[in-house]
Amino acid sequence: MAAPPLNREVGVYRFAVGTLHVAGLAGPFVDALMGLVKPKEGFYWLRVGGMPVDMGRNELVRTFLESEAEWLLQVDSDMVFAPGSLERLASRKLDLVGGLCFTRYVPPLPAVFRGVTRVREDGREFLRIRCRETMEWLQTHPEALEVCPVVLDPAPDDAMVKADGSGAAFLLAHRRVFERVGEPWFKRDDLKKGEDFYFFEKARRAGVQLWIDRSVIVGHLWGDIAIGPEDFVAYQAVYPFERIIET
């Protein structure tokens, strides 16, 4: 995949949106992408398919760095997002910031990780998922449960939270993050630990702070259903946190 040509109207695109997909593109994802509010400078779309997840993500980053764009929003093809999602993340002016996403398996869990639970002999870290903290925040902000996906407006004062890891399903990064972290940015290990955890661990050790903007709530597609915070809250009654993982 070659880097895109210059946008002759504005000089260059400052933003790129990179999508990794294994199969075809779901209709709800395409609808969300078409409805995404563009920054005033515009953005271009990069798409990679037909390769393993870690290789595909590395190809997206590599192609992005060949362009003159400053920011890359990685968004997976099984996500849906509100029109103002990129605009809100960009307004934070942070090197690495993601939206609030939830897993689509049972029970749905927030992709917000902070704190090391254990370290393997090879130095790889396992992180604590912030279930209770996320639940308490949602209970304080019931408007976050009304619809998914959504950008809360106005954004709550406590929307921003530091994290050690998340997913790369809706993640905005400045090019200097990838330049500092170095290739390979994403890699799956022999325990099938997520390629995104590999990236966040490298970023953390390179001094890059990850933030989660909880005012940007992203849905995780399960068929045509968007799994989000309401599902997380509903399943909590059946799957208490203590039965899932240390919180």
C-alpha positions in Angstrom: 0.0 0.0 0.0 1.5 3.3 -1.1 1.2 6.5 0.9 -1.5 8.7 -0.5 -0.8 11.8 -2.6 -0.9 15.3 -1.3 -4.2 17.0 -0.9 -3.7 19.9 -3.3 -6.4 22.0 -1.6 -4.9 22.0 1.9 -1.3 20.9 1.2 -1.3 17.6 3.1 -3.8 15.6 5.2 -3.0 15.9 8.9 -5.1 12.9 9.8 -5.2 9.3 8.5 -7.9 6.8 9.4 -6.5 3.2 9.3 -8.7 0.2 9.2 -7.7 -3.4 9.6 -10.1 -6.1 8.5 -10.0 -9.9 8.0 -13.2 -10.4 6.1 -15.5 -7.9 4.4 -16.6 -4.6 5.9 -19.8 -4.6 7.9 -22.6 -2.2 6.9 -22.8 -0.5 10.3 -19.1 0.2 10.2 -19.2 1.7 6.8 -22.2 3.9 7.9 -20.2 5.1 10.9 -17.1 5.8 8.8 -19.1 7.7 6.2 -20.7 9.8 9.0 -17.5 10.6 10.8 -17.0 14.3 11.1 -13.8 15.2 9.3 -11.3 17.6 10.9 -11.2 20.9 9.0 -8.0 19.7 7.3 -9.7 16.5 6.2 -8.3 12.9 6.4 -7.5 10.0 4.2 -8.4 6.4 4.7 -5.9 3.5 4.8 -7.2 -0.1 4.6 -5.4 -3.4 5.1 -6.9 -6.8 4.8 -6.0 -10.4 4.2 -3.1 -10.7 6.7 -2.6 -11.6 10.4 -3.7 -8.9 12.8 -0.2 -7.9 14.0 1.2 -7.8 10.4 -1.8 -5.8 9.3 -1.4 -3.2 12.0 2.3 -2.8 11.3 1.5 -2.3 7.7 -1.0 0.5 8.5 1.6 2.2 10.7 4.4 1.8 8.1 2.2 3.3 5.3 1.1 6.1 7.6 4.7 7.1 8.4 5.5 7.2 4.7 2.9 10.0 4.3 3.2 13.5 5.7 0.2 13.1 8.0 0.6 13.8 11.7 -2.1 11.7 13.3 -3.3 8.1 12.8 -6.7 7.0 14.0 -6.8 3.2 14.1 -10.3 1.9 14.0 -11.2 -1.8 13.5 -13.9 -2.9 11.1 -16.1 -4.4 13.8 -16.5 -1.1 15.6 -19.2 1.6 15.4 -18.7 5.2 16.5 -20.5 8.5 16.7 -19.8 11.2 14.2 -17.9 13.5 16.5 -15.6 10.8 17.9 -12.4 11.7 16.0 -13.1 15.4 16.6 -13.3 14.9 20.3 -10.2 12.8 20.6 -8.2 15.2 18.5 -9.4 18.1 20.7 -7.5 16.5 23.6 -4.2 17.2 21.9 -2.6 14.1 23.5 -0.1 11.9 21.8 -2.0 8.7 22.6 -5.7 8.6 23.4 -8.5 6.1 22.8 -12.2 5.9 23.2 -14.0 3.7 25.7 -14.6 0.3 24.2 -15.9 -3.0 25.5 -15.2 -6.6 24.6 -17.9 -8.4 22.7 -17.6 -11.8 24.4 -19.5 -12.8 27.5 -19.3 -11.0 29.8 -18.6 -7.7 28.1 -15.7 -5.9 29.8 -14.2 -2.4 29.5 -10.9 -2.2 27.5 -9.3 -0.2 30.3 -6.2 -1.7 31.9 -4.0 -0.2 34.6 -1.6 -1.9 37.0 0.5 -5.0 36.6 -0.9 -8.2 38.0 2.2 -10.4 37.2 5.3 -10.5 35.1 6.4 -13.5 33.1 10.0 -14.8 33.2 10.6 -13.1 29.8 9.5 -9.8 31.2 6.1 -9.6 29.6 3.5 -8.0 31.8 -0.2 -8.8 32.5 -2.4 -5.9 33.4 -5.4 -5.5 35.7 -8.7 -4.7 34.0 -10.5 -1.7 35.6 -14.0 -3.1 36.0 -15.0 -1.6 39.3 -13.6 1.8 38.4 -15.5 1.8 35.1 -18.7 0.7 36.7 -18.5 3.4 39.3 -17.9 6.0 36.6 -20.9 4.8 34.6 -23.1 4.9 37.7 -22.1 8.5 38.2 -22.9 9.3 34.5 -26.1 7.5 33.6 -26.2 9.4 30.3 -23.4 7.2 29.1 -25.9 4.2 29.2 -28.6 5.8 27.1 -27.2 5.0 23.6 -24.1 3.4 22.0 -22.1 4.7 20.3 -22.1 8.3 21.6 -20.0 11.3 22.3 -21.1 12.8 25.5 -21.7 16.6 25.1 -20.6 18.3 27.2 -17.8 16.0 28.2 -17.8 15.2 31.9 -14.9 16.8 33.8 -13.7 13.3 34.8 -13.9 11.8 31.4 -10.2 11.4 31.0 -8.4 8.5 32.7 -4.8 7.3 32.5 -4.3 3.6 31.4 -1.4 1.2 30.9 -3.2 -0.6 28.1 -6.4 -0.9 26.1 -7.3 -2.1 22.6 -6.3 -0.5 19.4 -9.9 -0.7 18.1 -10.4 3.1 18.3 -7.0 4.7 19.0 -5.6 8.1 18.0 -1.8 8.5 18.0 0.6 11.1 16.9 3.4 10.0 14.5 6.0 10.7 17.2 4.6 7.8 19.2 5.4 5.3 16.5 8.8 6.9 15.9 9.6 6.6 19.6 8.3 3.1 20.1 10.0 1.6 17.0 9.2 -1.3 14.7 7.6 -3.8 15.2 4.9 -1.9 16.8 2.5 -4.8 17.1 3.3 -8.4 17.7 1.5 -11.5 19.0 3.5 -13.8 21.2 3.4 -17.6 21.8 0.7 -17.3 24.4 -1.5 -15.4 21.8 -1.3 -12.3 24.0 -2.9 -9.5 22.0 -0.7 -7.5 19.6 -2.2 -4.3 21.1 -0.8 -5.2 24.5 2.6 -5.6 23.0 2.3 -2.1 21.6 1.1 -0.5 24.8 3.8 -2.2 26.8 6.5 -0.9 24.4 4.9 2.6 24.4 4.8 2.6 28.2 8.5 1.7 28.5 9.3 4.4 25.9 7.7 7.0 28.2 4.4 7.4 26.3 1.3 7.8 28.4 -2.0 6.3 27.2 -5.2 8.1 28.0 -8.8 6.9 27.7 -11.5 9.5 26.9 -14.7 8.0 28.4 -16.8 10.7 26.8 -16.2 8.9 23.5 -18.1 5.6 23.8 -17.6 3.1 20.9 -19.7 0.1 20.1 -18.3 -3.3 19.4 -20.3 -5.1 16.7 -21.9 -8.5 17.4 -23.8 -9.0 14.2 -25.8 -5.7 13.9 -25.8 -5.1 17.6 -23.4 -2.6 19.2 -22.0 -4.0 22.5 -21.3 -1.2 24.9 -21.6 0.0 28.5 -25.2 -1.0 28.9 -24.3 -4.6 28.2 -21.4 -4.4 30.7 -23.7 -3.1 33.4 -26.4 -5.7 32.7 -23.9 -8.7 32.8 -22.3 -7.5 36.0 -25.2 -8.8 38.0 -24.6 -12.3 36.6 -20.8 -12.2 36.5 -19.5 -10.4 39.6 -16.1 -8.7 39.2 -14.5 -11.1 41.7 -15.3 -14.0 39.4 -13.7 -12.4 36.4 -10.4 -10.9 37.5 -8.8 -8.9 40.2 -10.0 -5.3 39.9 
